[in-house]
């Protein structure tokens, strides 16, 4: 969030599928053992299954580049 210059309030105001949130979620999953439920709650992204779908879609799009 620091890199984006976002505050806690702004994090909550952004859409659940905001591309920057999806990027953060993907990075957290790749670099840590944090589970999707925690990521979904912390980034205000809805359910863990929604985060899973977004991260999976993001990974496949990244691989196509």
C-alpha positions as CSV (number, residue, x, y, z in Angstrom):
1,X,0.0,0.0,0.0
2,X,2.9,2.3,0.7
3,X,4.1,1.9,-2.9
4,X,0.7,2.9,-4.2
5,X,0.4,5.7,-1.7
6,X,-2.9,4.3,-0.4
7,X,-4.3,4.8,3.1
8,X,-6.5,2.2,4.9
9,X,-9.5,4.3,4.0
10,X,-8.7,4.3,0.3
11,X,-8.1,0.5,0.4
12,X,-11.6,0.1,1.6
13,X,-13.0,2.5,-1.0
14,X,-11.4,0.7,-4.0
15,X,-13.3,-2.0,-5.9
16,X,-12.9,-5.6,-4.8
17,X,-11.4,-6.5,-8.1
18,X,-9.2,-3.4,-8.4
19,X,-6.1,-4.3,-10.6
20,X,-3.7,-3.0,-7.9
21,X,-5.4,-5.2,-5.2
22,X,-5.2,-8.2,-7.5
23,X,-1.6,-7.5,-8.0
24,X,-1.0,-7.3,-4.3
25,X,-2.9,-10.5,-3.7
26,X,-0.9,-12.3,-6.3
27,X,2.4,-11.1,-4.9
28,X,1.4,-12.1,-1.4
29,X,0.5,-15.6,-2.6
30,X,3.7,-16.0,-4.5
31,X,6.0,-14.7,-1.9
32,X,4.4,-15.8,1.4
33,X,2.3,-18.6,3.0
34,X,-0.5,-16.2,3.8
35,X,-3.9,-17.8,3.0
36,X,-6.5,-16.4,0.7
37,X,-9.0,-15.8,3.5
38,X,-6.6,-13.5,5.2
39,X,-5.8,-11.7,2.0
40,X,-9.5,-11.3,1.2
41,X,-10.2,-9.8,4.6
42,X,-7.1,-7.5,4.7
43,X,-7.4,-6.1,1.2
44,X,-11.3,-5.9,1.4
45,X,-11.7,-8.1,-1.7
46,X,-14.8,-10.1,-0.7
47,X,-14.7,-13.9,-0.4
48,X,-11.5,-16.0,-0.6
49,X,-12.9,-17.8,-3.6
50,X,-13.4,-14.5,-5.4
51,X,-9.7,-13.7,-4.7
52,X,-8.7,-17.1,-5.9
53,X,-10.5,-16.5,-9.2
54,X,-8.9,-13.1,-9.7
55,X,-5.4,-14.3,-8.8
56,X,-5.7,-17.3,-11.1
57,X,-6.9,-15.1,-14.0
58,X,-4.1,-12.6,-13.3
59,X,-1.5,-15.4,-13.3
60,X,-2.7,-16.8,-16.6
61,X,-2.7,-13.3,-18.2
62,X,0.8,-12.7,-16.9
63,X,2.0,-16.0,-18.5
64,X,0.5,-15.0,-21.9
65,X,2.7,-11.9,-22.0
